[in-house]
Amino acid sequence: MSFSNTMKSDLCRVISEHKCCMFSELIAMFKVNGVVFEENNCTSILKLTTENVNVAKRMYSLIKDAFNVQPRVVIRKSKKLKDHNIFIVSLNINTCSSFESASDKAGLVNLLNNRDQVKSQCCKKAYLRGFFLGAGSITNPNNCYHVEIVTKDYHLAQDIKNLLNRFQINAKATKRKNNYIVYIKEADQICDFLNIIGAHKALLDLENIRILKEMRNSVNRIVNCETANLSKVVDASLRHINSIKYLKEISELDKLSKSLSEIAYLRLEYPDSSLKELGLMLDPSIGKSGVNHRLKKIDQIAEELHKLKEEHK
């Protein structure tokens, strides 16, 4: 199961204690995945569609608990993908008859007509949860950080983005083919979003993955830095040795000053030693910078003599 489906399964276990929150979550689901068919003057059919079995169960339970009515679930095979089910939660509404209470009927009518105003903070959170369950997805954070909610309605996409912005989440919207996408990319912002909609297990999983990725990146940076430094040391050592061998080949090595001659022979004898180690072998010993200065001087002499030799050819 993908990270996104696992997260939705956990979200479907969130308990909405207040009817207002159930309405808000259902309104969001209906806006992105619902449709109403008018069969005649007295009958309407509400349909909510999803490809996630747990989300279908959630839709069923919310309708049943919020409106005291029994919805119907139909399972169909997807035309695009084999062994892929589409779940349709539907409700035949006889608008001429009464529900168990007038408030239940009014609530459902408001849902169908999108007249509910989501006002309280808890309802806004349920509203966002409904949008994610209905048309949202999250990329596996092992790969990248990305959350998106898809809708065909431009104005609805702007409303979702603005609501997320009011929660201090820097959401953005874009168009992709015939859909409008509201998305979040920053890891911190995604963590805030998961906390808001109640996806606490996914939040903990994401934080653990972030910690591991940061540790891995930190180790890689250290290894890369060490590798780069080692490469520089090896390159410098080879350059010094080549310069010393060239001076020896043209019988100029023994003509160097005592201090340069000493370090030159030590470099040839101990090619793998560091500059600090070479400095400690001298008597009196000198520091790393002193050794480096002498070897650079040898490089300079070798280069000048090589140029003179080339000019006299």
N, C-alpha and C positions, 0 to 999 in steps of 0.2 A: 504494500500500500504506500502511495506517495505521501510525502510530508504534508501536502495540502489536504488530502483526504483524511489522514490521521488527525490533523488539527480540526477539521470539520466534525469528525466523529466525537472528539472531545467537547467541542462547542455545543453539540446537540444534547449534551448531558447537563448543560447549564440550566438551572431551575429559575423560571420567571415566576416570582411570587405574586406579582400584581398584574391584573388584567390589562392595565394601560401599557405595560411592557410587552405583553403578549401581542396586543394590537399593533404596537410599533414595529415589532419584529415581523409580523405578518404583512403589514403594509409595505415594508421594504422588500420582502420576498415577492409580494404581488407586483410591485412596480417593476422589478427586473425579470420576473419569471412567470407572471400571471396574465390571464386573459379572461374576459367575461363574454359568454355567448348569450344573446337574447333569442330564445326559442319562440316565445309568443308573448302576449301582453302580460302574462302572469308568471312566467318562468324564466329564470336566468341560470346559467351554469358557470360556476367559478372553477377555473382550472389552474393549478400550479404544477409546473414541470421541473424535474431535476434528474440528473444522472447518478446521484448519490443516494443510496438506500437509506442511510442514516438521516440525511436531510429530508427525505420523503417522510420518514417516521416523525421527524420533528414537525413538519408541516401538518401532518395528520393530527398529532397531539395538540398543537397550538389551536387549530380550528375547533377541535372537540372540546378542549378545556375553556377556550375563550367564549365560544358561542353556544355551547351545550347542544351541538348538532353532530351527526355522524357523517363524516366525509367518506368518499369512496376512493380506493386506490386501484389504478389500472397499470399493468406492466406491459411494456411493448419492447420489441427488439429494435435496436438501432439499425437504420438502413446503411449507415456509413461503416460501422464497426461490428464485426462478428462477436458474438458472446457479450454484447454490450447492451444493458437494459436502460430504458427510459421509464421513469416513474411519473405517473400523472395522478395528482391528488385532486379530486373533483368534488363539487358539492352542488347538487340540484336545489335551487332555491325557489320555493313557491312564494312569491312576494305577496300573494293574496292571503296566505295563512300566517299565523302568529308563531313566534318562537316561544321558548319557555318564559321569557320575559321581554318586555318592550326594549330594555337597554341592550339585550343581546342582538335583537333585530336591528336596532339603530346603529350598534357598533359594526355589524356586518355591512349595512348599507353605506356607512361612512368609509369602510374599507374598500368597497366596490367603487365608490365615487371619489376616492382619494381626498376626502374632506377632513380627515383627522389632522390635527396640528400637534406635532411632537414637541412638547414644551419642557418637561422635566428632564433632569440630567440622566436619570436611570433609563428613561424612555429613549433618549438620544443614543445611549450606549446600545440598547436593544435594537434600535433602528439600524445602527451600523453593523451590528451582528447579523441582522437579517439580510442586509445587502451582501455581506461576505458569504454567508451560507447560500444565498440565492445565485450569486454570479461572481463570486470572488475566488482568488487562488493565491497561493504563496509558493515561491520557488524554494526548493531545498536549500537552506542556508549554507550547506557544504559547498554549493556551487556559486551562488551569489545571493544578494539580498534584494528581494523584489516581491511586492504585494500589489495586486491589481483587482479592480472591480470593473466589470464590463456591462455596458448598457447601450441600447440603440437610441436612447433619448439624450440629446445634447444638454437640455436644461436640467435633466435629472443628474447627469454627470457633474454639472457645475454645482448643483445643490449638495451632492455628496462631497465634492472637493471642499466647498465652503464650510460644511459641517466639520470635516476633519481639520481644517484650518483653525476653527474655533476651539478645537481641542489642542491647539499648538502643534499640530502635525503638518509638516510641509508637503502636502499632497499636490500632485500636478495632474492635469488632464490632457489627453491627446486623442487624435482620431486614428483608427486603424481599420482600413477598409470601410465597412458600413457601421462600425461600432465606435463608441466613445469609451476610452479607457481612463479610469482614475487610478493613479499608481503612486506608490511610496518606495523609495530606493535606499534611504539611509537606514543603517541597522538600528540606531538609537530610536528613530522615528517608528520603525516597524515594531520594536519592543513596546513603545508607548501604545501603539494601535492594538497589539495583542492584549495588553493589560486592560484597555478600555472595553473591548468586546468580551472579555472574560476567558480568553484562551491562555490560561495560566500555565498549563503543562507545556504547550508549544513555546511559551515565553521562556520557561526554564531550559527547554531543549535548545532553543536558539542561543541563549546566553552561554550554555556549555560549549556549543559549537564555536561561538565567537571567541571564547577563552582559548580553546584548542588552536583555532586558526591564528590568533594573535601570538600564542607561544611558538607555533610552527614558523610564522613569519619572522619572529624575533630571532629564533635559532638560525633560520636561513640567512638573515642579514648578518649575523655574527660570523657564520661559516663563510659567506661570500667575502666579508671584509678580511677575514683571516687568510682566505685563499688569495685575495688580491695582494695583500701585504707579503705573503710568502712568494708570490710570483715576482714581485718587485725585488725582493731580497735575492732570489735565484738569478734573475736577469742581471742585477748589479754584480753579483759574485762572478758570473760567467764573463761579464764585460771586463772586470778587473783582472781575472785570470788570463784572458786573451791578450790584454795589454801587457801584462808581465811576461807572458810567453813570447810576445813579439819583441820586447826589449831584450829578452834573453837570446832570442834567435839572431838579432843583429848586434849582439855583444855590447849592449848598452846598459844592461841591468846592473853590472858591478860598478858602473860609473855614477850611479845614483848616490845621493847623500846617504849617510849611515841610517838615518831615521826612515827614509823611503825604502832603502834596501832591506832593512829588517822586516818591515811590514809586508814587503813583496814576497820574501821567502816564506814568511808565515802563511800568507794567503795561498801560496802554491802547496804548502805542506798540509794545510787544514782547509780544504775548499768548502767544507760544509759548516764550518764554524761561523757564528754570528760576529758582527763587528765588535760587540761588547766582549765576547770571549777572546777575540784576537787582541784586543786592547789589554786584557788581563795577563796575556802571555808575555807582554813586553816588560822590560826592566829598565827604568821604572814603568809601571803600567800607565796607560792613558785611557781616556773615556771613549765612548762610541763615536762622538763627533770628531775627536782627534784622529781616530782610525779612518773615518770616512773622508776627512780632509786630505790625509796622506794618499789614500787610494785614488781620490779624484785627481790629485796632483800627478800620480803615475799615469792615469788615463790621458791627462793633458799632454804629458811629455811624449807618450807613445803616439798620440794623434799628430803632434807637431812633427815628430821624426818621420812618420809615415807620409805626411804631406810633402816634406822635403825630398824624400826618396822618390815620390811620384813625379815631382817637378824636374828632377835630374835624369829622368829616364829618356 
